[in-house]
């Protein structure tokens, strides 16, 4: 008897909750795709590619100098005193450490630029998503990757709309 009452209550609860669930509209955005497809994302990627090439060229130039210096040290090593050899080796090691520091600094700077860009872009995407939720009367917008969605109804993927709004300059606080 108790099982029947529980079952009746469960069925009644489900019957009343189904209409509420039917009104929930959900959208999703593939933020990575939105950023990489947007003009801003493409421009940032081009700037970072140029930055990386310039840093690599600069590091290569310094590396070549060190290679030449090492060859010179090996040639001169036969004619130098032990004290001179030690000093030249010490100078060489300091320059190697300087090159490593330069490479590390460039890597940190690159990661910081990417983090700053991602934060600024995500802030814009949040504003755009908020505006889209209101205009499309959505209850929820999820952040997903393409592989995260197995099926969705037409119109639930808001990625193209986010790209369009990013390209139009939307997403700045107060601007639509």
N, C-alpha and C positions, 0 to 999 in steps of 0.2 A: 504494500500500500504506500509506504514512504517513497519507494522508487517511482511510483506513478506520479506522486505529487511533485517530486523533484523534476521529473521529466516534463510535466505540465508547466512548471515554472520556467524551466529552461526554454521550452518552446515559446512560451509567452514572451520571455525576454528577447529571444531572437526575432520574433515577429515584430516587436516594437522597435528593435534596433536596426533592422534592414532598411527601412525608409531613411533613417538618419545616415547610414553608410552610403546610400545611393546618391546623396547630395554632395558627398566629398569629391572634390576634383583635385587631382594630383598632376603635377607637371614635373619634368626633370630637365636638368642642364648638365651637359658634359663640359665642365669648366675648362678642362685642358684643351679640348677641341675648340671651344669658343675663343680662348685666348690665342691659340696658334693660328686660327683662321681669321682673326680680326686684323685690321690694318695696324693697330697699335702693337699687337703681338708680332706680326711680321717685321715691322720696323725695329722693334726691340731685338729680335733675333738677328737681323742684319747688322745692327750696331754691335751686338755681342760677338758676332762672327768677325767683324773688323777689329774689335778690341782684342780678341784672341789671336788673330793673325799678327797684329802689331806686337803684342807681348811675346808671342813665339819668335818673331823675327829679332826682337831685342834680346831675348834669352839666347837665341842661337848665336848672335853676334858676340855676346859675352862668353859663351861656351867655346866659340872658335878662338877667342883671345886666350882663354885658359889652355886650350890645346896647344896653341903656338908657344905659350909661356912654358908649358911642361916640356915641349920638345927642346926649347932653348935651354932650360935647366938641365936636361939630360946631356946636351952637348957640352955645356959649360961646366958640368959637374966634375969633369976630369981635371980641370984647371983651377977650380976653386978650393979654398981651404975648408976644413970641416966647419968652422964657425960660419963662413959665408954660405956654405951649402945649407946648414941648418936654418940660417936666416931666410934664405931664398925659399926653402921648403915651407917655413912658417908663413911667409908672405903668400905663397901659392895656396896653402890650406885656408888662409883667411879669405882669399878671393873665391875659393870654391864655396866656402860657407856663405859668403856674400851672394853668390849666384843662387844657392839654395834658398836663401832668405828672400831674394828677389822673386823666385818662382813661387814660393809659399805666399808672399804678399800678393802677387798677381792672382793666384788661385782664390785667396780670401776675398780680394776685391771683387772678383767675378761672382763668387757666391753671394756676396753682400748686395751687389747690383741686382742679381736675379731675385733675391729675397725681397728687396725693396719693390721691384717691379711686380712680383707676385702679390705682395700685400696691397699695393695701390690698385692693381687690377681686380683683386678679390673684393676690395671695398666697393669698387664700381659695380661689379657683378651683383653684390648684395643689394645695392640700391636699385639696380635694374630689375632684379628678381622680385623685390618688394613691389615695384611699380607694375610689373607683369602680373603678379599675384592679384593685385587690386583690379587691374583692367580686364584680366581674363577670368576673374572671380574664382581663383584657385584657393584651395584650403592649405595646400602643401606643395612646396617645390623642393625636390631632392637633388643633391649633387651626385652624379654617377659618371662612370666611364662607359664607353660604348659596350664593353663586354659585360657590364652590370645589368643590362636590360635585355631580357629574353623576349618580351612582347610588350607592346604598348599600343594604345589606340592612337589613331591619327590625331595630331595636334598636341600630344602630351610632351613631345620633345621640343623644348623651348630654346635649344642651343642656337639655331639660326636667328631667332629673334634677339637673343642676347648679343650675338655677333653684330647684327644690324645696329643695335642700340649703342654698342661699344664704338662702332665705326662712326656713328653720328655724334659722338661726344657725350652721350648720356652716361649717367652713373655718378656724376659729380654731385655732391650733396646739394639737394634742392633743384637740380637741373634734370629735366626729363627729356 
